[in-house]
Amino acid sequence: MMSDVSLFIPVILGTPRKGRQSEHVAKFIVEQIATRDRLETELVDIRNIAIATDDAGEPIKDPQFSATMEQADGLIIVAPEYNHGYPGLLKHVLDTCLKEYIHKAVGLCGVSSGSFGGTRVIQNLLPVMRELGLMTIFYDLNFSNVQQLFDESGNLIDKPTYIRRMSKFMDELVWMSTVLKYGRREVSLEKKDSIEVNTHANKPCPEIATRMGADAMDTVLEVSNNTQTGEIKATPVIPILQRE
């Protein structure tokens, strides 16, 4: 049964800076994952990834990082907020992989010295996750005023509060990771019929909706693929309820 399937969910520590408070957060998350049944994890510190800076993308892929991402069933990214954005090295490292991420779940953890808890870094990471093929869960973890959250030994002071918050986060991440793992194994996107609608490619199309005088949220492009000729068609569709 799917409930018996073990999952590997590594935690990416997304900053190489000295004195980083994010390291305490990442270690706390790894510690909490280790308490759960049928979960395995490891800390992936981007500081320790030897990566070229005079090129980008898959040509500079680190074999160990790539192998870890390939093995992963889901990910957690711990990212501090730097000037309303994410660390450049984190983006540089993430960009070295692509196929390793596709149809896998990711949970985002924002860290900030301010009161917003990395909300803006999470918002800025969302389009990056989508482009990489990762499925972002709808729970986030936020660590506000991080310099006040840990003692001198790196131990979380108000541990019960953050354990409670992480519980919901992990429940969603485990559910999504389990479902997507099953999907990657059992559900093929290869179409056997000569013409079949690819429901994975149906997306809202605001521009066409405007021209058709319809609500943007109710108008999609219906994408069909003729596997014999290779022809792909995208047709704007207004659902029946919207047309009536």
Secondary structure, DSSP 4 states (H G I P E B T S, - for coil): -GGG--EE--EEE----TT-SHHHHHHHHHHHHTTSTTEE--EEEGGG----SSS-SGGG--HHHHHHHHH-SEEEEEEE-BTTB--HHHHHHHTT-STTTTTEEEEEEEE-SSTTTTHHHHHHHHHHHHHHTEEE-S--EEE-SGGGTB-TTS-BTTHHHHHHHHHHHHHHHHHHHHHHHHHHHH------SSEEE-GGG-EE-HHHHHHHTS-GGG-EEEEEEETTT--EEEEEE--HHHH-
